[in-house]
Amino acid sequence: MADEPQTEDPMVAALLRERAGYVQRGLDDRVAAVDEQLKLRGHTPPDQDATLRETDPPRRRTRPKSTTAKD
C-alpha cells in the first residue's frame, strides 16, 4: 500500500479506496462517478492502469477458526 498516493483529506482517501475496488471489479460506471467526485474536490483521478495491479493479493475476509470443541 506504500504505492498509493497519500492525501491529507480523508474524503479523497476514501474515494481513492472506493475507486480502486470498482476498478478491480470492472465497474466502469461507478469509477466514472467516483472520478467526478474526486474532480469536485480538486483531486486528479489516477490512471486506471496504475490503480489495478496484477501483483496485489485479493482482499478477502476469512472465517475465524472456532475455539470451541464440538461433541
C-alpha positions in Angstrom: 0.0 0.0 0.0 3.0 2.3 0.0 2.5 2.9 -3.7 -0.9 4.5 -3.1 -1.0 8.3 -3.3 -1.1 10.0 0.1 -3.6 12.7 0.9 -4.4 14.8 4.0 -8.2 14.8 3.0 -9.9 11.8 4.5 -12.8 12.1 1.9 -10.3 11.9 -1.0 -8.5 9.0 0.6 -11.9 7.1 1.0 -12.8 7.9 -2.6 -9.5 6.6 -3.9 -10.0 3.3 -1.9 -13.6 3.1 -3.2 -12.4 3.7 -6.8 -9.7 1.0 -6.6 -12.3 -1.5 -5.6 -14.6 -0.5 -8.5 -11.6 -0.7 -10.9 -10.8 -4.2 -9.6 -14.3 -5.4 -10.2 -14.6 -3.7 -13.6 -17.5 -1.3 -12.6 -16.6 1.4 -15.1 -19.8 3.5 -14.5 -19.0 3.7 -10.8 -15.4 4.5 -11.4 -16.6 7.4 -13.5 -18.9 8.6 -10.7 -16.0 8.5 -8.2 -13.7 10.3 -10.6 -16.4 13.1 -10.8 -16.4 13.4 -7.1 -12.6 13.5 -7.0 -12.5 16.3 -9.5 -15.1 18.3 -7.5 -12.6 18.0 -4.6 -9.7 19.2 -6.7 -8.0 15.8 -7.0 -6.9 14.4 -10.3 -8.1 10.8 -10.6 -5.3 8.2 -11.0 -4.7 6.3 -14.3 -6.7 3.1 -14.3 -3.7 1.0 -15.3 -1.8 2.4 -12.2 -4.7 1.6 -9.9 -5.1 -2.0 -10.8 -2.0 -4.2 -10.3 -1.9 -7.9 -11.0 0.5 -8.4 -8.1 -1.9 -7.1 -5.4 -3.4 -10.0 -3.5 -7.2 -10.2 -3.3 -8.6 -8.8 -0.1 -11.0 -11.4 1.2 -12.3 -11.9 4.7 -11.6 -15.3 6.2 -13.7 -17.1 8.7 -12.3 -17.1 12.2 -11.3 -20.5 13.5 -13.6 -22.0 16.0 -12.2 -22.1 19.5 -14.9 -24.4 20.9 -14.8 -28.2 20.8 -17.5 -30.0 19.0 -19.0 -33.1 20.7 
